[in-house]
Amino acid sequence: MKRVMTVVSGTTSMKHELIVEPNGKKYRYKKVNAKENGNVSNIAKIKNSYMDLTSPITDEISTYNPAYPTVLLSNGLKTRLAESQIVAEKVYCALASEMPMLTQMQQSLKKGVKYVVDISESTSRAIEEGKIKLTTDKSGRMYAQIRDSNGQFGSQLPIIEESLAHLDPVQMANSLQIQALRGQLDVITGQINLIDQSVRAVLQGQQSDRIGLYHSGLSLYLESRVIVSNNLKSTITAQSLSALSESTFQLAAVMESDIEYLLNGEYKIAKGKNVELIDERMQKIYHSFAFIHQATMLRAGIYCNLGELSAMSTVLDEYSRFIDNTVVNNVDLLVQWDKTDSGSEEGVWKSRAKLKLEMSDLAKQLNDPDKTLFLGILKEDMK
Amino acid sequence: MKKVRGCMNEKCVANQKKTPYKEEDEYCSKCGHKLYYVCKKCYTQLPDDSGNFCVRCYAEKEDQKDRIIKTTGGVLTAVGFVVVNRGKKGINTLSKIK
């Protein structure tokens, strides 16, 4: 048996194969041309699939990598989905082990604990006869004492605390809702992935005050992750989110004014330089959009990693509304101004315009105060 | 000038070769995909109510016109300058003869 490890190179279409021989000593490391193997499309897919929720959680990449915000958001979502899967399994086990189902559900939704006396079967009979009382020691711990036949209380029996069903109803509801919304999350992440690929190419080497704010927000977030003090941690995280939000809205304002400039045909004033001015503005629009996307993904990723899913959905909803107002309303003209866009449905701007569709629905469902759980029973053929 | 249509199916040969179709044609003869109005110059998809060219190509045409006017204007100025200079020289020569 031999193990083959495949390493995909990011810039070339070459694939490296590391072949480990059964004796464990010999190994070969050879380059394989991906085209020869017919795997070109697979490689491209792997390279760009940061937002694929079915793939495992990836290692954290460098913060200087343009894909960092997307990886942060993607890993956050994967973690939440994994957690919700565990909770869903707990719910299933709780329901399956303790019947009747309805009684169990009713109990699990009640807050509080029940006290269980850790005793043998013989002493349980004594309890039925009313020969037991609950006492506490000086430290406040609770014990049960059994009255003897002569009327005196005997040794203290420890009482263990058992929380009902090991389930927090709110956590359970949220987790199951995430499971239910998984399909929608998949669609959204697919859409984000489409935009993300076109955005990453224009990020390199851009600098301005507003972009500086984005980098400041990113750096503050990274610092907040290693701070021990809870107060300082939350303050720095809040500052990071604030810087990112400021950066987003300033860049959005710039982008809107650039679109306005083109809409009003202000470039026509300079005779013989119309195309030059259109291209210049389009370049600025590209950069603004790229950083708005990055800052939004980072904010959503931070909220997701903090477990604030409603805030995350609000950020994504804002992004959706921004796209609605700036991109969707002007998509026909953006396509014509952009020399790289073919104008087809798969083109840069039309694919960006599609993002608005699913986001608002998800935000609505996550923010809905009335959460309803629907449990279905799936019969499996055990043959 | 009539508008042209084009196939937006990126896998189609007509799209790759940027083959223009008549305005009356509804579907691509190569792949059967629906045809859309496209820019006569760059083949970008256009909305139904637009002209023959996309905004960018139209601006490019305007730029060309402006450049021609600028160049022609420059040539005419140069010609005028030469004529005036020659004229002055001629007048000077004539005055010397007299």
Boltz contact constraints between the chains, C-beta under 6 A:
constraints:
  - contact:
      token1: [A, 271]
      token2: [B, 66]
      max_distance: 6.0
  - contact:
      token1: [A, 272]
      token2: [B, 63]
      max_distance: 6.0
  - contact:
      token1: [A, 272]
      token2: [B, 66]
      max_distance: 6.0
  - contact:
      token1: [A, 272]
      token2: [B, 67]
      max_distance: 6.0
  - contact:
      token1: [A, 274]
      token2: [B, 59]
      max_distance: 6.0
  - contact:
      token1: [A, 274]
      token2: [B, 62]
      max_distance: 6.0
  - contact:
      token1: [A, 274]
      token2: [B, 63]
      max_distance: 6.0
  - contact:
      token1: [A, 275]
      token2: [B, 59]
      max_distance: 6.0
  - contact:
      token1: [A, 275]
      token2: [B, 60]
      max_distance: 6.0
  - contact:
      token1: [A, 275]
      token2: [B, 63]
      max_distance: 6.0
  - contact:
      token1: [A, 278]
      token2: [B, 56]
      max_distance: 6.0
  - contact:
      token1: [A, 278]
      token2: [B, 59]
      max_distance: 6.0
  - contact:
      token1: [A, 332]
      token2: [B, 47]
      max_distance: 6.0
  - contact:
      token1: [A, 336]
      token2: [B, 54]
      max_distance: 6.0
  - contact:
      token1: [A, 336]
      token2: [B, 55]
      max_distance: 6.0
  - contact:
      token1: [A, 336]
      token2: [B, 56]
      max_distance: 6.0
  - contact:
      token1: [A, 337]
      token2: [B, 56]
      max_distance: 6.0
  - contact:
      token1: [A, 343]
      token2: [B, 44]
      max_distance: 6.0
  - contact:
      token1: [A, 343]
      token2: [B, 45]
      max_distance: 6.0
  - contact:
      token1: [A, 344]
      token2: [B, 8]
      max_distance: 6.0
